[in-house]
Each structure stands twice: as C-alpha cells, then as structure tokens.
Amino acid sequence: MAGREPPVYAAEGIETRMSSLAKNTKATMIPGLRYKDAPAAIDWLCEAFGFERHLVVPGEGGTIAHAQLVFGNGMVMLGSARDDEFGALQQPLAAPGGPVSLSIYIVVSDVDAHHAQAAAAGAEIVMAPEDQDYGGRLYCCRDPEGNLWNFGSYDPWEEDS
C-alpha cells in the first residue's frame, strides 16, 4: 500500500451508546434480499456458493415467505418479491447487470476453489480472483438475478489477514 495513509481503526474498549445495544450473538448484521424466483435462488445459492438451508418458510403459490441460508457463522435472509408493505421498500434488481448499491462480502478459506465452484454453477464472474493491495485474495460475481457477491480471504477481524 505504498503511498497510502495507514488505516485508522476504532480504539479498543470504546463503546458508543448505540453500539451497546448490539446483541452478543453469532452475527449482528444479516443481509436480506428479495428474489423474483426465490425457490430457484435458494437452490442456486446452495449449489454455487455453498450455503446451507437453515430455515425455509414456503409461501402461497410456490413462493418463499422467508428463508435463512447459512455459510459458516454468517447468514443471509431472503424471500420472494411480493406486493406488500415491505415489498414497497425492497424489490429485486430492476436491471440485473447494472450497478448495485449493496454487495455482500463473504470470507472464505480458499478463494480459487470457491471461484471454481461458483463458475461451474453458472455465476457471472465480474472480477476474477486477484490478490488485493490491502491483503487477501478476492473475486466478485453475480447471481442469476444480478445481485453482486464478493468472496475473499481477507478477514477484517484478524490482525494478520
């Protein structure tokens, strides 16, 4: 990282009023997605990325009311797109393949092996595996509905990653 300022980390032991409300649990942030075809998305995410079904609640007409998929100690929640109060706030991407405002980063032990599995399952690889200036290795891909996923070996919780 020649020519760059060193990163600044929060001082250990400092707690703000809001962060003190975080529950001590496996993961305090769990991304949520809506899919046009959630049953197919669940199957694909498990095959391509190695997620496991933790909970799947079927909805009416072959939809998914709510699903929880896990990978290690992380989780993503998803469901079928629908016309309800929350559906007015969150919908699948209108233009798959275009820019997104959110992507998910998942720490993996072997970036190249994960990349090979995702590519074999049909993931659209948008950035091939590459070593990063900040450490670790990373690749980026899109799922069949265009959501952007990042998989890397850099673990921001480890001091020497």
C-alpha positions as CSV (number, residue, x, y, z in Angstrom):
1,M,0.0,0.0,0.0
2,A,2.8,2.3,-0.9
3,G,1.8,6.0,-0.9
4,R,-1.4,5.5,1.1
5,E,-2.1,6.5,4.6
6,P,-2.3,3.7,7.1
7,P,-5.9,2.6,8.0
8,V,-7.4,4.0,11.2
9,Y,-9.3,1.6,13.5
10,A,-11.6,2.4,16.3
11,A,-9.9,2.3,19.7
12,E,-10.4,-0.9,21.7
13,G,-12.8,-0.6,24.6
14,I,-14.6,2.5,23.3
15,E,-18.3,1.9,23.2
16,T,-20.9,4.3,21.9
17,R,-24.5,4.4,23.2
18,M,-26.0,2.8,20.1
19,S,-23.3,0.1,19.6
20,S,-24.0,-1.0,23.2
21,L,-27.4,-2.1,22.0
22,A,-25.9,-4.8,19.8
23,K,-26.8,-8.2,21.0
24,N,-23.9,-10.6,21.7
25,T,-24.8,-13.2,19.1
26,K,-23.2,-15.1,16.2
27,A,-23.7,-12.2,13.7
28,T,-25.3,-8.9,14.4
29,M,-25.7,-8.0,10.7
30,I,-27.7,-10.3,8.4
31,P,-28.3,-9.0,4.8
32,G,-31.7,-9.5,3.3
33,L,-32.7,-9.9,-0.3
34,R,-35.8,-10.3,-2.4
35,Y,-35.8,-12.5,-5.5
36,K,-38.3,-12.9,-8.4
37,D,-37.8,-16.6,-8.2
38,A,-36.7,-17.3,-4.6
39,P,-37.0,-21.1,-4.7
40,A,-34.6,-21.2,-7.7
41,A,-32.3,-18.6,-5.9
42,I,-32.1,-20.8,-2.8
43,D,-31.2,-23.9,-4.8
44,W,-28.6,-21.9,-6.8
45,L,-27.0,-20.2,-3.8
46,C,-26.6,-23.5,-2.1
47,E,-25.1,-25.1,-5.2
48,A,-22.9,-22.2,-6.3
49,F,-21.8,-20.7,-3.1
50,G,-22.1,-23.5,-0.6
51,F,-24.9,-22.0,1.5
52,E,-27.0,-24.4,3.6
53,R,-30.7,-24.1,4.3
54,H,-31.2,-23.1,7.9
55,L,-35.0,-22.3,7.6
56,V,-37.2,-22.1,4.6
57,V,-40.9,-21.0,5.0
58,P,-42.9,-21.6,1.9
59,G,-45.4,-19.0,0.8
60,E,-48.5,-19.2,-1.4
61,G,-48.3,-20.2,-5.0
62,G,-44.7,-21.6,-4.9
63,T,-43.2,-18.5,-3.3
64,I,-40.9,-18.2,-0.3
65,A,-42.3,-16.2,2.6
66,H,-38.9,-16.2,4.4
67,A,-35.7,-18.2,4.2
68,Q,-32.5,-18.2,6.1
69,L,-29.3,-19.6,4.5
70,V,-26.1,-20.0,6.4
71,F,-22.4,-20.1,5.4
72,G,-20.1,-20.7,8.4
73,N,-21.3,-18.3,11.1
74,G,-22.9,-15.9,8.6
75,M,-26.4,-15.8,7.3
76,V,-28.5,-14.2,4.6
77,M,-32.2,-13.9,4.7
78,L,-34.3,-13.8,1.6
79,G,-37.8,-14.2,0.2
80,S,-39.9,-13.9,-2.9
81,A,-40.7,-10.4,-4.2
82,R,-44.3,-9.5,-3.3
83,D,-46.6,-6.6,-3.2
84,D,-46.8,-5.8,0.5
85,E,-45.7,-3.1,2.8
86,F,-42.0,-4.3,2.9
87,G,-42.2,-5.1,-0.8
88,A,-42.8,-1.4,-1.4
89,L,-39.4,-0.8,0.2
90,Q,-37.3,-3.7,-1.2
91,Q,-37.6,-5.4,-4.6
92,P,-35.3,-7.5,-6.8
93,L,-32.9,-5.5,-9.0
94,A,-34.8,-3.7,-11.8
95,A,-31.9,-4.0,-14.2
96,P,-29.8,-7.1,-13.4
97,G,-26.2,-6.5,-14.6
98,G,-26.3,-2.8,-13.7
99,P,-24.8,-1.0,-10.8
100,V,-25.9,-2.0,-7.3
101,S,-26.0,0.0,-4.1
102,L,-25.1,-3.0,-1.9
103,S,-23.0,-6.1,-2.2
104,I,-22.2,-8.9,0.2
105,Y,-18.7,-9.8,1.2
106,I,-18.1,-13.3,2.5
107,V,-14.8,-14.6,4.0
108,V,-13.7,-17.9,2.5
109,S,-10.7,-20.1,3.2
110,D,-9.9,-20.8,-0.5
111,V,-10.9,-18.1,-2.9
112,D,-9.8,-20.1,-6.0
113,A,-11.7,-23.2,-5.1
114,H,-14.8,-21.2,-4.2
115,H,-14.5,-19.3,-7.5
116,A,-14.3,-22.6,-9.4
117,Q,-17.4,-23.9,-7.8
118,A,-19.4,-20.7,-8.4
119,A,-18.2,-20.5,-12.0
120,A,-19.2,-24.2,-12.6
121,A,-22.7,-23.4,-11.3
122,G,-23.0,-20.5,-13.8
123,A,-22.2,-17.5,-11.7
124,E,-21.4,-14.4,-13.8
125,I,-17.8,-13.7,-12.8
126,V,-17.3,-9.9,-12.9
127,M,-13.9,-9.8,-11.3
128,A,-11.6,-12.8,-11.5
129,P,-9.7,-13.9,-8.4
130,E,-6.9,-11.5,-7.7
131,D,-4.6,-10.6,-4.8
132,Q,-5.6,-7.3,-3.2
133,D,-3.3,-4.4,-2.1
134,Y,-4.9,-4.4,1.4
135,G,-4.2,-8.2,1.8
136,G,-6.0,-11.3,0.9
137,R,-7.5,-12.5,-2.4
138,L,-10.9,-11.6,-3.9
139,Y,-13.3,-12.4,-6.7
140,C,-16.7,-10.9,-7.4
141,C,-19.7,-12.4,-9.2
142,R,-23.4,-12.0,-9.8
143,D,-26.1,-14.5,-9.1
144,P,-28.8,-15.3,-11.7
145,E,-30.9,-12.2,-10.7
146,G,-27.9,-9.9,-10.8
147,N,-27.1,-9.4,-7.1
148,L,-23.4,-8.8,-6.6
149,W,-21.4,-11.1,-4.3
150,N,-17.8,-10.8,-3.2
151,F,-15.7,-13.7,-1.8
152,G,-12.3,-13.1,-0.3
153,S,-9.7,-14.4,2.0
154,Y,-9.2,-11.1,3.7
155,D,-10.7,-11.3,7.2
156,P,-11.0,-7.8,8.7
157,W,-11.4,-9.4,12.2
158,E,-7.9,-10.9,12.1
159,E,-4.9,-8.7,12.8
160,D,-2.7,-10.5,10.3
161,S,-5.0,-11.4,7.4
